[in-house]
Every structure is written in structure tokens, then in C-alpha cells.
Amino acid sequence: MTEEQLSSYHPTLPPTTEEDRFSWLRLLRSRKVGPATFRRLLREQGSAQNALAALPEMARAAGIKGYEICPPGVIEAELKAAKAANARLLCLGSADFPTALNDLSDAPPMLWAIGDVSVLRKPSIAMVGARNCSSLGARMARGLATDLGKQGYVVVSGLARGIDTSAHLAALNTGTVAVMAGGVDVIYPAENTDLARDIAQSGLRLSEQPMGVTPQARHFPRRNRIISGLAQAVVVVEAAAKSGSLITARDALDQGREVLAVPGHPFDARAAGCNLLIRDGATLARSAEDVIEALPKQQPEIFKVPVPEIAPEPAALGATLHREILARLGPSPIAEDQLIRDIAATAGEIGPALVDLELDGRIQRQPGGLLSLTA
């Protein structure tokens, strides 16, 4: 069983306090800590605080000299910048984190968001394509985005010029998400400044990069996996034979999403990538109806829109184990191992119940693997 498969059996619990969120950010911003390493460290060390304490020694053991974790001042500056930009931090495992990303082995542990996060609860279609698109390509992107919006789909794209811009503009009134390669507060290209402002008012801007980061070439492929991960399908409108749009299509296939492409004239280099995708099995897209028809008839749980409701009491669910856990815990923390022994349950039985109660806000985890009732 791979590390990625193992991680799916141990869901990452979201930070519950400002101190926890600070530690999460500090760990994620530390050198050589990416999404996969972040999740492994949390799993092995139990908390971000423990992982931060262990990192220098782990780096020395790996032969890395002079390793230092991210200084607190860097995180303080990022949080200050986020406050100034009215950005919100979405953490893996929390209720407002995009559900569609939960099944990705390289899901970003944290995302900065500016705008209306409720659009993340709606079904989404990604649209990508050439920056130097043709007038027909831009027209096609606008038509698809408009019609998909009317059918209740949010349009996800990357805020680049060309196809991305056309798709975002057409979906402003129905819902659009811009996944940015740099910081969520850094608009690139600058010509889309007004569009980015409008998206923040009626849709959502997202980024996994720190606040204030100017996008670099290496950031765009990482950004693309989020675009495809958020969506049920990726539609490539125009793309050259070697382009970032084809990277997004490959990500979509790896993630189990549908891939569609708009065909183009064989002599037009901007259509070469789309024609190759269709040749290799992508669904041909002529209209929004083609896109919707290509979606799986039974959508996975990750794409089903949750219906807000008041969480019932555990007793109403007949959850004997939940009740017993709550009865055993009090304001004073006790070790999880002790709780397991007291209840005479296995770790496999009690683990999911603890996650349920923690997500409901009924219990809280303390440093050192301790548990207590929420005050």
C-alpha cells in the first residue's frame, strides 16, 4: 500500500485554533515541505507543532546542513497581508475546504481565498485554452461558459489572458472560480485587474501560494492540478500541441475527471492540442449539452452538493459509541490510549467516531495526543 493510499485512511484533521493555523502555515512554508511531506509529517508527528520541532533533526539526519524552519515573522507578515486583502484561509479537512480536492494525493493543505466560498459547493466545469486564442476560440469559450452557467455549473479557470479571460467574463453572473498561480492578492496578468476584482465580488479567487508571491513559470503546472481537481470535467477550447492546457488535461485524467476538447481546423496550430486530445480519446465538445452529457451519470460523493442542516445529537442517531466517548471525556484532557482502554474498543472503531465528534465541535485535541470536551 502506497503512502498516498495510507493517507486516505487517516484523514487530516483541520486546525481548530489560531495557534494551530499559524503552525500549519509555518510548517507548509518551511523549506522542502510540500503537500505530500506536510501530510506525512502531520501523520507521523501528530500535530504541526510537533512536526516543526522535529524538522531540524530530520533535516540533519538527511544530510541537510544549516536547516531552519520558517521564521514566525514570515507567517505574521503573510497573515497581515491576508487581512489587508480580505483573504480567508481554507484548511484541508475543514467544512469550507473544496470537497472535490479531498481525494487528491497532492491536495494543497491550505488555500487562500478572496470572494464567495459558497461557490465551491456547486458543481464545476473547468475551461482552459490558449492565451493567444482566435476570435472564434474566444467566442466558443464565452458561449460554453454562458450556457454551462445557465445549467447551474460554476466555471473554473486560471485568470490567464485568452480563453481563461473569456470564460471568466461570461460566467461572472452565474459563478466562476479563478485559480491563481501566484499569491491570491497578486493579479497576473495586470490587464485582468478589473476582472479579478469582479470575480472577488461575485465568485472566488483561490491560490495555494503565499500572499504577495509573483507567479513564476514553475507555479503554473502546480496551479493546473487545482483547476482540474475542482471540476467534474475539463474542457480544452484551444491549445497548441505543447501547452499548459494539455498539462491540465493530463492532470484531469490522472484525477479521474472527464476531458473534453473543442475541435479545430487542422491548419490552425492553436487547435493542434485539441485535435490530438480527441484523437487519443477525449470527448468532442461542440456545446454545453455535449459537456453535460459526458459527465458520469452517478457523480462521486466528492462532487455532490452538501445540503446544510443542523447536526443532530449523537443520541438521535443512536450512536452508542459517540455517547460513550462524550460520557468519558471532561474538561480535563486524557490520553486517547486511555480512552480506548476505558471504553474497551479498538482504535479502528473509535478513530472514526473521534473524527466525527471533532468535526462537530464536541471534542478537541490537545498537544501530546490528549482529548477533552470542547469548552
C-alpha positions in Angstrom: 0.0 0.0 0.0 1.5 3.4 -1.0 1.9 6.4 1.2 -0.9 8.2 -0.7 -3.2 5.3 -0.1 -2.3 5.2 3.6 -3.1 8.9 3.9 -6.6 8.3 2.7 -7.2 6.1 5.7 -6.1 8.8 8.1 -7.9 12.0 7.1 -6.1 15.2 8.0 -7.9 16.9 10.9 -8.2 20.7 10.3 -6.6 23.2 12.7 -9.1 24.4 15.3 -7.3 27.4 16.9 -5.4 30.4 15.6 -2.3 28.9 17.1 -2.9 25.7 15.1 -3.4 27.6 11.8 -0.2 29.6 12.5 1.7 26.3 13.0 0.2 24.8 9.8 1.3 27.8 7.7 4.7 27.8 9.3 5.2 24.1 8.6 3.9 24.4 5.0 6.2 27.4 4.3 9.3 25.7 5.7 11.9 24.6 3.1 11.4 21.2 1.5 7.9 20.8 2.8 5.4 20.3 0.1 1.8 18.9 0.3 2.8 15.2 0.5 5.5 15.9 3.1 3.2 18.1 5.1 0.6 15.3 5.4 3.2 12.7 6.2 4.7 14.9 8.9 1.3 15.5 10.5 0.5 11.8 10.4 3.8 10.8 11.9 4.2 13.6 14.5 0.5 14.1 15.4 0.5 17.9 15.1 2.1 20.7 13.2 3.8 21.9 16.4 5.4 18.5 16.9 6.4 18.4 13.2 8.1 21.8 13.4 10.1 20.7 16.5 11.2 17.6 14.7 12.1 19.1 11.3 15.7 20.3 12.1 16.8 16.9 13.4 15.1 15.2 10.5 16.9 17.5 8.1 20.3 16.8 9.8 19.6 13.1 9.5 19.0 13.6 5.8 22.3 15.3 5.4 20.9 18.9 5.1 23.2 21.3 6.9 22.0 24.6 8.4 18.3 23.8 8.1 16.0 26.3 9.7 12.2 26.2 9.8 10.2 29.1 8.5 10.6 32.1 10.9 7.5 33.2 12.8 7.9 36.7 11.4 7.3 35.4 7.8 3.9 34.0 8.8 3.0 37.1 10.8 3.6 39.2 7.6 1.6 36.8 5.5 -1.4 36.9 7.9 -1.1 40.7 8.0 -1.2 40.8 4.2 -4.1 38.4 4.1 -6.1 40.6 6.4 -5.4 43.7 4.3 -6.5 41.8 1.2 -9.6 40.4 3.0 -8.4 36.9 2.2 -9.6 33.8 4.0 -7.6 30.7 4.8 -9.2 27.4 3.9 -7.6 24.3 5.5 -7.7 20.7 4.4 -10.3 18.8 6.3 -12.4 21.9 7.3 -16.0 22.4 6.2 -15.2 25.2 3.8 -12.3 23.5 2.1 -13.2 22.3 -1.5 -14.6 18.9 -1.1 -13.5 17.9 -4.6 -9.9 18.2 -3.7 -10.1 15.8 -0.7 -9.3 12.8 -2.9 -6.1 14.2 -4.4 -2.9 12.7 -3.0 -1.2 16.1 -3.6 -4.1 18.3 -2.4 -2.9 21.7 -1.1 -3.1 21.6 2.7 -4.2 25.3 2.7 -5.7 27.7 0.2 -6.1 31.5 0.4 -9.5 32.6 -0.9 -10.9 36.0 -1.7 -14.6 36.2 -2.5 -17.6 33.9 -2.0 -16.5 30.4 -0.8 -20.1 29.1 -1.2 -19.5 28.7 -5.0 -17.2 25.8 -4.0 -20.3 23.8 -3.0 -21.7 23.9 -6.6 -20.8 21.5 -9.4 -18.0 22.9 -11.5 -16.6 22.6 -15.0 -13.1 23.8 -15.8 -12.3 25.6 -19.1 -8.8 26.2 -20.3 -7.1 27.1 -23.5 -4.7 29.3 -25.5 -3.6 32.7 -24.3 -3.3 33.9 -27.9 -6.7 32.5 -28.8 -8.5 33.2 -32.0 -11.7 35.2 -32.1 -13.6 32.0 -32.8 -12.0 30.4 -29.8 -12.9 33.3 -27.5 -16.4 33.2 -28.9 -16.7 29.4 -28.2 -15.4 29.9 -24.7 -17.9 32.6 -24.0 -20.8 30.5 -25.4 -19.9 27.4 -23.4 -19.4 29.3 -20.2 -22.7 31.2 -20.5 -24.7 28.0 -21.3 -23.0 26.0 -18.5 -23.7 28.8 -16.1 -27.4 28.7 -17.0 -27.4 25.0 -16.3 -26.1 25.6 -12.8 -22.4 24.9 -13.2 -19.6 27.1 -11.9 -16.8 27.8 -14.4 -13.3 27.2 -13.1 -10.3 28.7 -14.9 -6.8 30.2 -14.4 -7.3 34.0 -14.9 -4.8 34.0 -17.9 -5.5 36.1 -20.9 -7.3 34.5 -23.9 -9.6 31.5 -23.3 -9.5 31.9 -19.4 -10.5 35.5 -19.6 -13.4 34.8 -22.0 -14.7 32.0 -19.8 -14.5 34.1 -16.6 -16.2 37.1 -18.1 -19.1 35.0 -19.4 -19.6 33.3 -16.1 -19.4 36.3 -13.8 -23.2 36.4 -13.2 -23.6 32.6 -12.7 -20.4 31.8 -10.7 -16.7 31.5 -11.5 -13.6 30.4 -9.7 -10.1 31.8 -10.7 -7.2 29.6 -9.5 -4.1 31.8 -9.5 -0.5 30.8 -10.0 0.9 33.5 -7.7 -0.5 34.9 -4.5 -4.2 35.4 -4.4 -3.5 39.2 -4.0 -1.2 39.4 -7.0 -3.1 39.9 -10.2 -1.4 38.4 -13.3 -1.6 39.5 -16.0 -2.2 43.1 -14.9 -4.7 43.6 -17.7 -7.1 41.4 -15.8 -7.1 43.6 -12.7 -10.7 44.7 -13.2 -11.8 41.1 -14.0 -10.1 39.8 -10.8 -11.9 42.5 -8.8 -15.3 41.5 -10.3 -14.6 37.8 -9.7 -13.9 38.5 -6.0 -17.3 40.3 -5.8 -19.4 37.6 -7.4 -17.2 34.5 -7.4 -13.9 33.4 -5.9 -10.2 33.7 -6.3 -8.0 30.9 -4.9 -4.3 30.2 -4.5 -2.1 27.9 -2.6 0.9 30.3 -2.8 1.8 32.7 0.0 0.4 36.2 -0.1 2.3 38.6 -2.3 4.1 36.0 -4.4 4.6 36.9 -8.0 3.9 33.9 -10.2 6.9 32.1 -11.7 6.9 29.6 -14.5 7.2 26.6 -12.1 3.9 27.7 -10.3 1.6 27.2 -13.3 1.8 23.4 -13.6 1.1 23.2 -9.8 -1.9 25.6 -10.3 -3.3 23.5 -13.1 -3.8 20.4 -10.9 -6.1 22.5 -8.7 -8.1 23.8 -11.7 -8.8 20.2 -12.8 -9.2 18.9 -9.3 -12.0 21.3 -8.5 -14.0 20.3 -11.6 -16.1 17.4 -12.7 -14.7 17.8 -16.2 -12.1 19.9 -18.1 -12.9 21.4 -21.4 -10.0 22.4 -23.6 -11.1 25.1 -26.1 -7.9 25.9 -27.9 -4.4 24.6 -27.3 -1.2 24.1 -29.1 0.4 20.7 -29.3 2.7 21.6 -26.4 0.9 23.8 -23.9 -0.1 24.2 -20.3 -3.7 23.4 -21.2 -2.6 19.8 -22.1 -0.9 19.6 -18.7 -4.2 20.4 -17.1 -5.9 17.7 -19.3 -3.3 15.2 -18.2 -3.9 16.1 -14.5 -7.6 15.7 -15.1 -7.1 12.2 -16.5 -4.9 11.3 -13.5 -7.6 12.6 -11.1 -10.4 10.7 -12.8 -12.1 13.7 -14.3 -13.7 13.8 -17.8 -11.7 15.5 -20.5 -13.3 17.2 -23.5 -11.9 19.2 -26.4 -13.3 21.6 -29.0 -12.1 20.5 -32.4 -10.3 23.0 -34.7 -9.0 23.3 -38.3 -6.0 21.0 -38.9 -4.0 24.0 -40.3 -4.5 26.1 -37.1 -1.7 25.4 -34.6 -3.9 26.7 -31.8 -6.2 23.7 -32.4 -3.5 21.1 -32.7 -3.6 20.1 -29.0 -7.4 19.8 -29.0 -7.3 17.6 -32.1 -4.7 15.4 -30.5 -6.8 15.0 -27.4 -9.8 14.0 -29.5 -7.6 11.5 -31.4 -6.5 10.0 -28.2 -10.0 9.5 -26.8 -11.1 12.9 -25.3 -14.8 13.6 -25.9 -15.5 16.1 -28.7 -17.3 19.2 -27.3 -19.5 21.3 -29.5 -21.9 22.7 -26.9 -22.7 22.8 -23.2 -25.0 19.8 -23.8 -22.0 17.7 -25.0 -20.2 18.6 -21.8 -23.1 17.7 -19.5 -23.8 14.5 -21.4 -20.2 13.4 -20.9 -20.4 13.7 -17.1 -20.8 10.4 -15.2 -24.5 9.7 -14.5 -23.6 8.8 -10.9 -21.5 11.6 -9.5 -18.9 10.6 -6.9 -19.6 11.8 -3.3 -16.9 14.4 -3.6 -19.0 16.3 -6.2 -22.4 16.0 -4.5 -23.5 19.4 -3.2 -23.9 19.2 0.6 -27.3 20.3 2.0 -26.8 22.5 5.0 -28.6 21.1 8.1 -28.3 21.3 11.8 -26.2 18.4 13.0 -28.4 16.0 15.1 -27.4 15.0 18.6 -25.5 11.7 18.7 -28.3 10.2 20.7 -30.7 10.9 17.9 -28.5 8.9 15.6 -28.4 6.0 18.1 -24.6 6.4 18.2 -23.8 4.4 21.3 -20.1 4.9 20.8 -20.4 8.6 20.4 -22.4 8.9 23.6 -19.9 6.7 25.5 -17.0 8.8 24.3 -18.7 12.0 25.4 -19.6 10.5 28.8 -15.9 9.5 29.4 -14.4 12.9 28.5 -14.5 16.1 30.5 -12.8 19.5 30.6 -9.5 17.9 31.8 -7.6 16.2 28.9 -6.9 12.5 28.9 -4.8 10.3 26.6 -6.5 8.8 23.6 -5.0 5.4 24.5 -6.5 5.6 28.0 -9.9 6.4 26.4 -9.7 3.4 24.2 -8.9 1.2 27.2 -11.7 2.6 29.2 -14.3 2.0 26.5 -12.8 -1.4 25.6 -13.0 -0.5 21.9 -10.4 -0.9 19.2 -8.5 2.0 17.7 -10.2 1.2 14.3 -13.6 1.5 15.9 -13.0 4.6 18.0 -11.0 6.6 15.4 -13.9 7.5 13.0 -16.1 8.3 16.0 -13.5 10.8 17.3 -13.2 12.4 13.9 -17.0 12.8 13.8 -17.2 14.4 17.2 -14.2 16.7 16.5 -15.7 17.9 13.2 -19.0 18.5 15.1 -17.0 20.7 17.5 -17.9 18.5 20.5 -14.4 17.4 21.4 -11.0 18.9 20.9 -7.5 17.5 20.6 -4.7 18.9 22.8 -0.9 18.6 22.3 0.5 15.2 23.1 -2.4 13.2 21.8 -4.8 14.3 24.6 -8.5 14.7 24.2 -11.1 16.7 26.1 -14.6 18.1 25.7 -14.9 21.4 23.9 -15.3 24.2 26.5 
